[in-house]
Amino acid sequence: MKKSQREFEGSQEGIACKEINFLDVLKKLNSADLLDELILIGGWCLYVYSECFEDSEEVPVKRTTDIDFLIPNPPKLKHKANVVELLKDLDFSVEHNFSNNFNKFVHPDLEVEFLMNLKGRGEKDIIDIKDLSVTAILLRYLSILESNVMCVSYNGLFLQVPEPAAYTLHKYIVSERRKNEIKAVKDMETAKDMTRFLLKHDDQRIKLKYIFNNFSNGWQKTLLKILEKEQLELFHFFKS
């Protein structure tokens, strides 16, 4: 069934509102010099990539309510800030999970979360980042993103995002480990769409191969097993 004109306009207004709020979050963090410290990851990277590649329609822009920031591990922060107070100015409230003591920031249109790469045996799921007054979720494989970062200009702001090649390979790996089937399917679709785009560009092909070659043998085998089932073109590209 087709959407009515009112429904269509409403959905467009909703998307525009989220984009404005997303930019407001970036500006607020930038006011405390935190964009130099944090790496934007997650679904909003696709929107940034699209801007970087001159609004290429081949980049699968799939907007999300979640704004995810990766804090490097270890967190060698040059600037301290109270993120709770910063985001409170934008009508974000803190939602506390009493089962694991994780705090996320909730807004009618968006949510902000902080993550960090899990190293070693990983006995903890959450870490308290006192210099920012936030808690971060510890997850594996985020080192793929942390180790392959580029600085981009977005609406007059400079922010750090993962290299598109790293973002894509990470999506393949985590999609197989998602407990939420809907999110797993979404991750795989995004990875496949990004792969088709990246393989058309020589510079991105070089980055794909470089990042793959720097994976451990175990990670390479894991990724190749996934690609053999899901994306044969990229599988043969890495095997060549």
N, C-alpha and C positions, 0 to 999 in steps of 0.2 A: 504494500500500500504506500502511495506517495505521501510525503509530508505536505500539509497545508502550507501556504505562504507564511502564515503567522508562526507555525511551528518551526519552519526553516529559518525565519528571521530571528526567532527566539534562540535557536541553537547557535546561530552565527554570533549573536550578541553575547551568549555564554562563553564562546571561545574567545572572543575579543576581550571580555572581562578577565578571563584567566590569564591572557597574555599580558594585560596591563598589570595585574597583580603580581605576575611572575617578574616583570621588569621592576616593579616597586620593591620586591624582595631583594633583587640584585643591587639596586641602588642603595637600599638601607644597609646591606652588608658592606658595600663599597665605601659607605660613609665612615665605617670603622676599619677600613683597610683590610677587610677579610677576604676579598676576592683574590688577593695574592696568596692566601693561605689555603683556600678550599678548592676542590675540583668538582665541578658540576657533573653529575652522572645521571643515569636514568633517562626517562622518556623525553625530558625537555632538551636533551642534547640533540635530538633529531631536528627540532625546530632551529637550534643554533647552527647545525650543519647545513640545513637548507639555506639559511641566510649566508653562510660562508661560501656555499657553492652557487651563489646568485639565484636563490629561490628555485633550485633545480627540482622539478616535479618527480625526479627519480628517487629523491631521498624520501623515505616513507614517514612523513610527519604524522605521528600519532600522539596527539596531546594527552596529557595525563594530569590528574589532580596532584600527584606526588612530585615534589621538588626534592631531589636527593643530592646531598653534598658529601663528598668523600674527604675525610680528614686524613692526611698522610700518617703513616705509622712507621716510626714514632712521630708524635705530633710536635715537631719543632716549630712552634708558633712564635712569630716575631711580634705579633700584636695580640693584646688581650681585649676582650669585649664581653659585655653581658648580652648575649643573643636574645635572652628572654625579654629584656627591656627593649631591644631594637625591634623585635617583631611585634611586641605589644603595641607599638605605635601604628602598626598596620592592621590592627584588630585580630591578631593571632592570639589564641589562648593555648596554654600548656595542657596537654592531655597525658596524664600519668598512668602507666601500666603497673599496678601494684604487684603483679606476679614476677616481673623481672626488673622493676625500677627504671624502665625506659620512658623517656619523655619525648613526645613529638609535638609539633606546633600545628594547631588546627585553625583553619579559616573556613568560612562558608564555601569558598571556591577551591581552596588549595590546602595541602598539607606539606610541611617541611620536616625532613628527617635527616639525621647525620649518621654516616657509616664509617667504618674503619676496617682495613684489611686484617683478617685473623691470621696470626702466625703461630707456628708450633702446634702444641697439643690442643690449645684452645679450650681452657677450662672455664672461661667466662664468655658470656654472650653479649654483655653490655659493659661499656667502660665510661667512666665519668671524666669528661674533659673540663676541668675546673677553670681553665683560662678562658673558656667560652661560655661557661655556665650551661653546658648541654651534656646530654648523654649520647653515646654513639653505639649503634649495633655493630658487632664484630662478625664479619662474614668472610668466607674463603674466596679465593680467586680475584679479589679486588686489586691485587698487586698487578694484574694485567693492565688495569686502567691507570693505576698510580704510576707505573713505570713508563707509560707511553702517553704523555700529556702534551697538548699544544695550547698556546695562548691565542685567543681570537678576540676580535673587536665586535661587540654586539651593542647596537644602539648607544654608541659613545662610551661603552664600558669595556674594559679588558678583563676577560675571565678565562679560567683554565677549564678545558674539557679534554676527555680522552681522544687520542687519534681515532678517527672513524674506523680504521682497521682493527684497532684494539677493542673498541666498543663492540664491533661485530663478532669477533672471535669469542669475546667474553659472553655474549648473548647465546652463542651455540652451547658453550659449556654449562652455563647456569640453567638453560632451558631443560636440560636433562635431570637437573637436581631440584627442580621446583616441585613442591608438594601441591601447590595450587595449579590444577590442570589448565585453567583458563589463562593464567599468567604464563605458563609454560608454552602454550600454543602461540600466544602473543609474542613471546621472546623469539621463538623459532621463525615466525613470519617476518619479524623485523630483521633478524639475521639474514634470512634469505633475500629479502628485498634490498638490504644494504650490500650484500655480496654482489648482486647483479649490477648495482651502481658502481661499486669499487673496481670490479674487474674490467670495466670499460676505460679506466684511467691508469696510465702507465705508472704515475707516481704512487698511486694507491696500491697497485699490484706489488711494487717494490716494498712498500711498508707492510703489506700483508705477509710477504715472504720473510722480511726481516724480523717481525714480531714472532712469527711461527718458529723460526730458526732459533730464537732465544728462549723458547719454552723448554722446560725439562723434558727428558725422554718420555716420562710418564704423562705429562700434559699433552705432548704431541700425539701419543697413542690414543689418549682419551678423545682428543679433538678429531683425529682421523677416523676413529670408529663412528663418531656422530656424523661426520661429513659423508662417509661412505653410504650411509643410510639416507641422509637428508639433502646433500648438495654435492653431487658427483663432480661438477665442474671445478669447484674449489678443492675437492679431494685430489683430483688429478693434477691440479695446479701445484699443490704442495708436494705431491709425489714426483713431479717432473724434475 
